[in-house]
Structure formats: structure tokens, C-alpha cells
């Protein structure tokens, strides 16, 4: 039976839940007349909220820095071994000594139990879970239970190595410190958990500002602590082409900001492998036919010459179009070039999906071009959307012929392009603050979708913007959604377009606010009603403190402080 606390021990635990001196996260009101809403979180509360959890008032003490041992029935699994090394004493305890507290059972270790016959997963990469396996692909059951009067152990039952990784993260979050001592505790708990959606992502933009590889790795670490599982890498755009193509080296040689601000294919694959060890997919995006102005620096024939003066090719029209814009869909060279480039991209990526962009194809340049007019007459096209469709369908078919699955922004659907139903659409538009009609349109047309519209973290506003992220739900926001349409929603992504973000502020811009989106996409819909946002504030603040403890410079969400995290971090910074 679990150890029950004596009254004095229970009083200590209650104090550790609610009193500043023993709390790892403390929020202060914005003004004395405005008391905080919501219920503070007990220490060791996991984020995102599990599907089902039973937290006992019983606790166990951590004996010393080396007393957390990891074992598994799946031997020689590199992914698990890497995880065991990451969840080291330095991650959990930083540089603090650890002393057992008298009167409590001692935590002895954790065991990972996986089905036999899945050893091949240790050499694979995570993928989008199939519909029939979504209940188990990242599922885990975690039990922290008392074995005897003196010992407590933990067991994680999972069905894949990816579920085991999620269970390990939750286990690590159950450990908390009495802030005035070197005593660490773990909550006796029983948790059954799996994500609401299989695609829970973050989009990073490395074209408008180059992002150093160590910063990308930091983001991946923080994503794993928040149970996000997709890094959408918008790697090139109008502004720069940092990807070093071995097929067309001129693209980066002339298109990168500087020669050193590039990503070699081997470095991209290193990032993919780094993400794989954390159960995170990496989807590369190479946007066409728009957002391609950088191609002109090395291959000017790829872009459409615009007739800004109505007579001469390659002349701009201020506020309408540049001298050259948008890939030229009339030339076979455009399609042969893209096939060679995407053949290389397919060999670099490890994910089944490639993001093809397809957004913001503005027609003003095409409308100025007599070559486009002649092309339309030859093909009996009467609308410029048909020109867009011509390129879109050929490009999609080519990418599928390479064995990849296309993922695109939803713009072609809005322009009336006829797309196959096997195309996954990412919805990003909104009219003012209203994004629901765009999502509903994609669902009405029968497409699988990923939602991003309400989750643009690059928009800066004063106040608690995380609340808006937390309360934006792909189902609750659509009053007319059907049960079949709910099944078409694969999940969502937060996005940061990098006009005003670079390595100096990117991590702080994203964390911990993206945690609100992560819980929206992970936790059961029944736990996410708007009335619980005030409670979520306290839990998100605790998670922010946890990120600080682990070296992630997450920005604050309100007045207050983290203790002892801030004390320890400041001590480390002075060394």
C-alpha cells in the first residue's frame, strides 16, 4: 500500500503546494485590487495535462544524484539509451547535491516495458501515425508505486519507443524539490496518457534570419519537454537560400546571406537525427511558385519577367510587383529544374512528407506578361487561377512520383485549384481574428488539415496572449463540424515568421507560450474548456520554471518568480 503521510508531513506537502517558500513557481497579482484567479498547481504537475491521472498524496524521496536508474526490456536500443543519458542528474538536479529525506520511502529506479518484436523501431524515424494506430503510437502508462515500506519504483508501459519517450518526460516532471533543502521528491502517481492529435508542431523560418544550429537544437530540446513532435523547417524564402544544394550549389553560393550562414545537407541530416532521438519529425519546406525571388540570383530564367511599363520585360510596377516574380510556369526548364532539386531534397529528408509551400501566389506579374497571356490562350485558360493550377498539379505529381507525400498551405484551395484529396492542407489564413471559416472550408472539401491560423507566435502584443492560443480549438471553434470532419484534423502547428526574430530572441519568443498550444493539441478536449484557463496559467508558469531549470531561456507569463530555479540559474551565471 502507498505510504500515507503523517499530519506534519501532509502539512509540509500542502505548504509546498501553496506557500511561496516551498513552491517552484510563484505568481504575483498585477495589482492588489486584482487577485489572481485559478488554483495553484502542486509541485510535480506535468505539462501538458495527461489524458488520465491519479496523483496520490503519498510521496517518495530521491536518495542521491545517482539513485534514478533506467532499465528496459528492449536491449541495445539507441533511442532509449540516448534518452536515458539525457535524463541525467544534471538535467533533473542541475549542479545541486541531493539528500534523502527521512521518514519517506526511497525511489529506486524506473523500468521501460515495450512489446517484443519492435526492435526495428530503434533504427527508424518517427512518422505521422496512421489512423488505426493513433491510440497507441505515443501512448504510455506510467505507474510510480511503492514496492515495500522502504522503496518506490516506476514503470512505463509503452507500445512504441516514441510512447516511451513521452512517458520518460512525464516521469521527469513528477520530480520536485523542497526549495529550502537538497531534498527532492517524486509523486506516487498512476497515469494513462496519449495525445489528442498526431501532428503537434512548430514552424521555424531560417530564411529571413539565419538560425544557428545550436539554437535549433535548443528548440528541439524544449519541444521534447513540451511533447511537441514536428519541427516544420521553412528553410528558404525570397530573402535567402541557406540550404547548400549539391545539385545546384549556385543557389546558396549566390543566395545565402553569407557563405558561413548555410546548412550543408549533412548538417540538415544531423538536425533530423537529433530530433529523431527526441521523437520529433523534421519536415522540410521549399516554397514555390511564390517566395522564390532568391532563385533569380543564380537561375534568373526560373522567374516570370514582369512588364511593369507595359512594354519591356523585367520592369517593376511599384506596390504591384517586382521586375521578376513567381516561377515561370510556361517553361519546361522550370519543371525539370524542380524535379532535380526535389530529388535531392527527398534524399536528404527522412520524413515521408515534404512541405511544398504554394502560398501567396499573387497574379499581378502574370497579368502584366504577354507570354503568360499567350500560354493561357494555348491551353484554353480563361482565369489566372488555372495558370496556378497548371503549375501546382504538375509540381504535386512530380513530388509524389519521387515517393514523397505533399503538404501545402491551403491557398490553392482558396483560389479554386482542384487538388487531389491525398494532399494535406495547412490552414494559416484568417479574416481579422476569424480563422474558423478557412478551416471549415478545407474540411467541407474533404481534406486532411493542420491548423496554424490562431497560433502565429511572431505577432507581439502586450498581455497574456497565451490565453488566446490556449482557447483556440480546432473543434470547439467550429459549431457545424461533423464527426467525420473531426477525424480529418491531424493537429496543428505554431509558427514564427522571422522578420523580427533571430537567434537573439527566438527561443524566448516561443517558450513557454507554445506550451499553451502543445496542451491544446495533446490533452483531451474535455479538460480544455475555457473555464480552466485560469488554472492552466499556474501550471504553465510551473512549466516555464521547469524550462528555466533545464537551461531554456523561457520568458515569463506574468508577475512572479521561479524558486529555486532563478537562484540556481543566477548562481551558475556568475561562475
C-alpha positions in Angstrom: 0.0 0.0 0.0 1.2 3.6 -0.7 2.8 5.3 2.3 0.3 7.8 3.8 1.6 11.0 5.2 1.6 11.8 8.9 -0.2 15.1 9.7 3.0 17.1 9.9 4.2 15.6 6.6 0.8 16.4 5.0 1.1 19.9 6.3 4.5 20.2 4.6 3.2 18.9 1.4 0.2 21.3 1.4 2.6 24.2 2.2 4.8 23.1 -0.7 1.7 23.3 -2.9 0.7 26.8 -2.0 3.2 28.8 0.1 6.0 30.8 -1.6 8.8 29.4 0.4 8.3 25.9 -0.9 6.9 26.5 -4.3 8.8 26.1 -7.6 6.6 28.7 -9.3 5.1 31.8 -7.8 2.8 34.3 -9.5 2.0 37.7 -8.1 -1.1 39.8 -8.8 -0.8 42.7 -11.3 -2.3 44.9 -8.6 -3.5 44.5 -5.0 -7.1 45.0 -6.1 -6.9 42.3 -8.7 -6.3 38.9 -7.0 -5.1 36.0 -9.1 -7.7 33.7 -10.5 -7.3 29.9 -10.7 -5.9 27.3 -8.4 -2.1 27.0 -8.0 -0.6 23.7 -9.1 1.0 21.2 -6.8 4.8 20.7 -7.5 5.5 17.9 -9.9 2.4 18.7 -12.0 3.1 17.5 -15.6 2.6 19.6 -18.7 0.6 19.0 -20.9 -2.2 17.7 -18.8 -2.4 13.9 -19.2 -5.4 12.1 -20.5 -6.0 10.4 -17.2 -4.0 10.8 -14.0 -4.4 9.8 -10.3 -1.9 11.6 -8.0 -1.7 10.3 -4.5 -0.8 12.4 -1.5 2.0 9.9 -0.9 5.5 10.8 -2.0 8.9 9.2 -2.1 12.3 10.8 -1.6 15.2 10.7 -4.1 18.1 9.2 -2.3 21.0 10.8 -4.1 22.0 12.1 -7.5 22.7 8.6 -8.9 19.7 6.8 -7.5 17.5 7.2 -10.6 18.4 4.2 -12.7 16.9 3.4 -16.1 16.3 -0.1 -17.4 14.3 -1.6 -20.3 13.4 -5.0 -21.6 14.4 -3.6 -25.1 18.2 -4.0 -25.0 20.6 -2.0 -27.2 18.0 0.5 -28.4 20.0 3.6 -29.3 16.9 5.9 -29.0 16.2 4.7 -25.5 19.9 4.7 -24.5 20.1 8.3 -25.7 17.1 9.2 -23.7 18.5 7.6 -20.5 21.6 9.7 -21.0 19.6 12.9 -21.5 17.5 12.4 -18.3 20.7 12.6 -16.3 21.2 14.0 -12.8 22.5 17.2 -14.4 19.1 17.7 -16.2 17.0 16.9 -13.2 19.1 18.3 -10.3 21.4 20.7 -12.2 24.6 21.1 -10.0 22.8 20.6 -6.7 23.6 17.9 -4.2 20.7 15.5 -3.4 20.0 14.2 0.1 17.3 11.8 1.1 14.6 13.0 3.4 14.0 10.8 6.5 10.6 9.2 7.0 9.9 8.6 3.3 10.4 5.6 1.1 13.3 6.0 -1.3 12.8 6.0 -5.0 14.8 3.1 -6.6 14.6 3.4 -10.4 12.4 3.2 -13.5 11.8 0.4 -15.9 10.6 0.8 -19.5 8.5 -2.1 -20.8 7.9 -2.4 -24.5 6.3 -5.2 -26.6 8.7 -7.8 -28.0 9.4 -7.6 -31.8 9.6 -3.8 -32.1 13.4 -3.6 -32.0 13.4 -2.3 -35.6 11.8 1.0 -34.3 15.2 1.8 -32.7 16.6 2.4 -36.2 13.6 4.1 -37.6 12.4 7.7 -37.6 9.1 8.9 -36.2 6.3 9.4 -38.7 2.7 10.6 -38.8 0.7 7.9 -37.0 -1.8 6.0 -39.1 -5.4 6.5 -38.2 -5.8 2.9 -36.8 -2.7 3.3 -34.6 -3.2 6.8 -33.2 -4.5 5.4 -29.9 -1.2 3.6 -29.2 1.6 5.3 -31.3 2.6 7.7 -28.5 0.6 6.2 -25.7 2.2 5.3 -22.4 1.1 4.1 -18.9 3.2 5.4 -16.0 3.0 4.0 -12.5 5.0 5.3 -9.6 4.2 2.7 -6.9 5.5 1.6 -3.6 7.2 -1.9 -3.6 7.8 -2.1 0.1 7.9 0.0 3.2 11.2 1.5 2.1 11.3 1.6 -1.7 9.3 3.1 -4.6 9.8 2.2 -8.3 8.3 3.5 -11.6 7.3 1.5 -14.6 6.4 2.8 -18.0 4.4 0.6 -20.3 4.5 1.8 -23.9 3.7 0.4 -27.3 6.4 2.2 -29.3 9.7 3.8 -28.4 8.0 7.1 -29.1 5.5 6.5 -26.4 8.3 5.5 -24.1 9.9 8.9 -24.7 6.7 10.7 -23.8 6.4 8.7 -20.6 10.0 9.4 -19.6 9.3 13.2 -20.0 6.3 12.9 -17.8 8.2 10.9 -15.2 10.9 13.6 -15.1 8.3 16.2 -14.5 6.9 14.4 -11.4 10.2 15.1 -9.6 10.2 18.3 -7.5 12.4 20.0 -4.9 11.8 21.3 -1.5 13.1 24.7 -2.2 14.8 25.2 1.1 16.8 22.0 1.2 18.6 19.5 -1.0 15.6 17.1 -0.7 13.9 16.0 -4.0 10.6 14.1 -4.1 8.5 12.2 -6.6 4.7 11.9 -6.5 3.2 8.5 -6.3 1.1 8.5 -9.5 -0.8 6.4 -12.0 -1.0 8.0 -15.4 -2.5 6.7 -18.7 -1.8 9.1 -21.5 -1.8 9.6 -25.3 -2.1 12.6 -27.5 -5.3 14.0 -28.9 -3.7 14.7 -32.3 -0.7 13.0 -34.0 0.7 16.2 -35.5 1.9 18.8 -32.9 4.4 21.1 -34.5 6.4 24.3 -34.6 7.5 26.1 -37.8 10.9 27.7 -37.8 11.9 30.2 -40.5 15.6 30.3 -41.3 15.4 32.4 -44.5 14.6 35.8 -43.2 17.1 35.4 -40.4 19.7 32.6 -40.3 19.3 30.4 -37.1 22.4 28.8 -35.8 22.3 25.0 -35.4 22.8 25.1 -31.6 19.7 27.3 -31.3 17.7 24.8 -33.4 18.9 22.1 -31.1 17.8 24.1 -28.1 14.4 24.5 -29.7 14.2 20.7 -30.2 15.1 20.1 -26.6 12.4 22.4 -25.4 9.9 20.9 -27.8 10.5 17.5 -26.4 10.0 18.8 -22.9 6.6 20.1 -24.1 5.7 16.9 -26.0 5.7 18.6 -29.5 6.6 16.1 -32.2 7.1 18.0 -35.5 9.7 20.7 -36.5 8.5 22.3 -39.7 11.6 23.8 -41.2 10.8 26.7 -43.6 14.4 26.7 -44.8 14.5 29.1 -47.8 12.5 32.1 -49.0 12.7 35.3 -51.0 15.4 36.7 -48.7 18.0 33.9 -48.7 18.7 30.4 -49.7 20.8 28.9 -46.9 20.4 25.2 -47.9 23.6 24.0 -49.7 22.4 22.0 -52.7 24.9 19.6 -54.2 22.9 19.6 -57.4 22.7 23.4 -57.7 25.4 24.8 -55.5 24.9 28.2 -57.0 21.6 28.6 -55.1 23.4 29.0 -51.8 26.6 30.4 -53.2 24.7 33.4 -54.5 21.6 33.2 -52.4 22.8 32.8 -48.8 23.4 35.9 -46.8 27.0 34.9 -46.2 28.9 31.7 -47.1 29.0 30.7 -43.4 25.3 31.2 -43.0 24.3 28.0 -44.7 23.2 24.4 -43.9 25.1 21.6 -45.5 23.0 18.5 -46.3 24.9 16.6 -43.7 24.1 19.3 -41.1 20.4 19.1 -42.0 20.6 15.3 -41.5 22.3 15.8 -38.2 19.4 18.0 -37.1 17.0 15.3 -38.3 18.8 12.7 -36.2 19.0 15.0 -33.2 15.2 15.4 -33.5 14.7 11.7 -34.0 16.3 10.9 -30.7 13.6 13.1 -29.1 10.7 11.6 -31.0 10.4 14.7 -33.3 9.9 14.6 -37.0 11.5 17.2 -39.3 9.5 18.3 -42.3 11.5 20.5 -44.8 9.7 23.2 -46.7 10.8 24.5 -50.1 8.2 27.0 -51.1 7.1 27.5 -54.8 5.9 29.0 -57.1 5.9 32.2 -54.9 8.5 33.2 -52.3 11.2 32.3 -54.9 12.8 35.7 -55.7 16.1 34.4 -54.4 16.4 31.9 -57.2 16.9 34.7 -59.6 20.4 35.4 -58.2 21.6 32.1 -59.7 18.9 31.0 -62.2 17.1 34.1 -63.5 15.3 32.1 -66.2 13.2 30.4 -63.5 11.2 33.5 -62.7 8.5 35.2 -64.7 9.6 38.5 -66.3 7.1 41.2 -65.4 6.1 44.1 -67.7 5.7 46.9 -65.3 5.8 49.6 -68.0 3.6 47.6 -70.3 6.3 47.2 -72.9 9.6 45.9 -71.6 10.2 42.6 -69.8 11.9 42.8 -66.4 10.4 46.1 -65.3 8.7 46.6 -62.0 5.4 48.2 -61.0 5.7 49.8 -57.6 3.4 48.2 -55.0 2.2 45.7 -57.5 5.2 43.5 -58.5 9.0 43.5 -58.8 10.8 43.2 -62.1 10.7 39.4 -61.8 8.4 37.4 -59.7 6.8 33.9 -59.3 8.2 30.8 -61.0 7.5 30.8 -64.8 5.0 28.0 -65.4 5.3 28.3 -69.2 8.9 26.9 -69.4 9.8 23.2 -69.2 13.0 24.2 -67.6 11.1 25.2 -64.5 9.7 21.7 -64.1 13.0 19.9 -64.9 14.9 22.1 -62.5 12.4 21.5 -59.7 12.5 17.7 -60.3 16.3 17.7 -59.9 16.2 19.9 -56.8 13.4 17.9 -55.1 15.0 14.6 -55.9 17.9 15.9 -53.8 15.6 17.1 -51.1 13.9 13.7 -51.0 17.2 12.1 -50.4 18.1 14.5 -47.6 14.9 14.3 -45.6 13.8 11.3 -43.6 10.2 12.2 -43.4 7.5 10.9 -45.7 6.2 14.5 -46.1 7.8 17.4 -47.9 6.2 20.8 -47.5 5.8 22.5 -50.9 4.5 25.9 -49.8 2.2 27.0 -52.6 1.0 30.1 -50.6 0.7 33.8 -51.7 0.8 33.4 -55.5 -0.1 36.9 -56.5 -1.2 37.3 -60.1 -0.2 40.9 -60.9 3.1 39.9 -62.6 1.4 37.2 -64.6 -1.3 39.7 -65.6 1.3 42.0 -67.0 3.1 39.3 -69.1 2.2 38.7 -72.8 4.0 35.4 -72.5 1.5 34.3 -69.8 -1.3 35.6 -71.9 -0.1 33.5 -74.9 0.3 30.5 -72.6 -3.3 30.8 -71.4 -4.6 31.0 -75.0 -2.7 27.9 -76.0 -4.2 26.0 -73.1 -7.7 27.5 -73.3 -7.3 29.0 -69.9 -9.5 32.0 -69.0 -8.5 32.5 -65.4 -5.1 33.1 -63.8 -6.1 30.5 -61.2 -5.8 28.0 -64.0 -2.2 29.0 -64.6 -1.6 28.5 -60.9 -3.4 25.1 -61.1 -1.2 24.2 -64.1 2.0 24.6 -62.1 0.5 23.3 -58.8 -0.7 20.0 -60.2 2.5 19.3 -62.2 4.6 20.0 -59.2 2.5 17.9 -56.9 2.5 15.0 -59.3 6.3 15.2 -59.7 6.9 15.2 -55.9 4.6 12.2 -55.5 6.4 10.4 -58.2 9.5 10.7 -56.0 7.8 8.8 -53.3 7.0 11.8 -51.1 3.7 13.0 -49.6 2.9 16.6 -50.3 1.9 19.0 -47.5 1.0 22.6 -48.7 -0.5 25.8 -47.4 -4.2 26.0 -48.1 -4.0 28.9 -50.6 -4.6 26.9 -53.8 -7.9 25.6 -52.4 -9.0 29.3 -51.7 -8.1 30.1 -55.3 -10.2 27.3 -56.7 -7.4 24.9 -57.7 -8.6 21.4 -58.0 -6.4 19.3 -55.6 -6.4 15.5 -55.0 -7.8 14.5 -51.7 -4.5 12.9 -50.7 -2.9 16.4 -50.3 -2.7 17.6 -46.7 -3.5 21.3 -46.2 -2.0 23.6 -43.6 -4.6 26.4 -42.8 -3.0 29.7 -41.9 -5.3 32.5 -43.1 -7.8 34.4 -41.0 -10.1 37.4 -41.6 -9.3 39.7 -38.8 -9.3 37.3 -35.9 -11.8 34.9 -37.6 -10.0 31.9 -38.9 -12.8 29.3 -38.5 -14.3 29.7 -42.0 -11.0 28.8 -43.6 -10.6 25.6 -41.6 -14.3 24.7 -42.1 -13.9 25.2 -45.9 -11.0 22.8 -46.1 -12.9 20.2 -44.0 -16.1 20.7 -46.1 -14.0 19.8 -49.2 -12.8 16.6 -47.5 -9.1 17.4 -46.9 -6.9 16.4 -44.0 -5.8 19.6 -42.3 -3.2 21.0 -40.0 -4.2 24.2 -38.2 -1.9 27.2 -37.7 -4.2 30.3 -38.1 -4.6 31.2 -34.4 -1.0 30.3 -33.5 1.4 32.8 -35.0 3.9 33.4 -32.2 5.6 36.1 -34.2 2.8 38.6 -33.5 3.7 40.6 -30.4 1.1 42.0 -28.2 1.1 43.3 -24.6 -0.5 41.0 -22.1 -1.3 37.3 -21.7 -1.6 36.3 -25.4 -1.0 32.7 -24.4 -4.7 32.7 -23.3 -5.9 33.2 -26.8 -3.6 30.4 -28.0 -4.9 28.1 -25.3 -8.6 28.8 -26.1 -8.3 28.4 -29.8 -9.5 25.0 -30.6 -10.0 23.3 -34.0 -13.2 21.6 -32.9 -14.7 23.9 -30.3 -14.4 26.8 -32.6 -16.4 25.2 -35.4 -20.1 25.0 -34.4 -21.0 23.0 -37.5 -18.2 20.5 -37.6 -19.3 16.8 -38.1 -17.8 13.7 -36.5 -16.3 12.7 -39.8 -14.7 16.1 -40.2 -13.1 15.9 -36.8 -11.2 12.8 -38.0 -9.7 14.9 -40.8 -7.9 17.2 -38.4 -4.3 15.9 -38.0 -3.3 18.5 -35.5 -1.7 21.9 -35.6 1.5 24.0 -35.7 2.7 27.2 -34.1 4.6 29.4 -36.4 7.3 32.1 -36.1 8.0 34.0 -39.3 11.4 35.6 -38.7 11.2 39.1 -39.9 11.8 40.2 -36.3 13.2 37.0 -34.8 16.7 35.7 -34.9 18.9 33.7 -32.5 18.9 36.6 -30.0 15.2 36.3 -29.2 13.7 33.3 -31.0 13.7 30.8 -28.1 12.2 33.4 -25.7 9.6 34.3 -28.3 8.4 30.7 -28.5 8.7 29.3 -24.9 6.8 28.9 -22.8 3.8 30.3 -24.9 3.9 27.4 -27.3 3.1 25.2 -24.3 -0.4 26.5 -24.4 -0.7 25.2 -28.0 1.0 22.0 -27.1 -1.6 21.2 -24.4 -4.4 22.2 -26.8 -3.1 19.6 -29.2 -2.2 16.9 -26.6 -4.8 16.9 -23.9 -8.3 15.5 -24.2 -10.9 18.1 -25.3 -12.9 17.5 -22.1 -10.0 19.0 -20.0 -9.6 22.1 -22.1 -12.8 24.1 -21.6 -12.3 27.9 -21.3 -13.2 27.8 -17.6 -9.9 26.1 -16.9 -7.6 28.7 -18.4 -7.0 30.4 -15.1 -5.9 27.1 -13.6 -3.8 26.4 -16.7 -1.9 29.7 -16.0 -0.5 28.3 -12.8 0.5 25.0 -14.4 2.1 26.8 -17.4 4.1 29.0 -15.1 5.4 25.9 -13.3 6.4 24.5 -16.7 8.1 27.8 -17.5 10.1 27.4 -14.3 10.9 23.8 -15.3 12.2 25.0 -18.7 14.4 27.6 -16.9 15.8 24.8 -14.7 16.7 22.9 -17.8 18.5 25.7 -19.4 15.8 27.0 -21.7 15.5 30.8 -21.5 11.7 30.9 -21.5 10.1 34.3 -21.0 7.7 34.9 -18.0 4.0 34.8 -18.5 3.1 37.1 -15.5 4.5 38.8 -12.4 6.4 36.5 -10.1 9.4 34.3 -9.9 10.7 30.7 -10.0 12.3 29.3 -6.9 14.8 27.8 -6.6 15.3 27.8 -10.3 16.2 31.5 -10.6 18.5 31.3 -7.6 20.4 28.4 -9.1 20.5 29.9 -12.6 21.8 33.2 -11.3 24.4 31.3 -9.3 25.5 29.4 -12.3 25.7 32.6 -14.5 28.1 34.2 -12.0 30.6 31.4 -12.3 
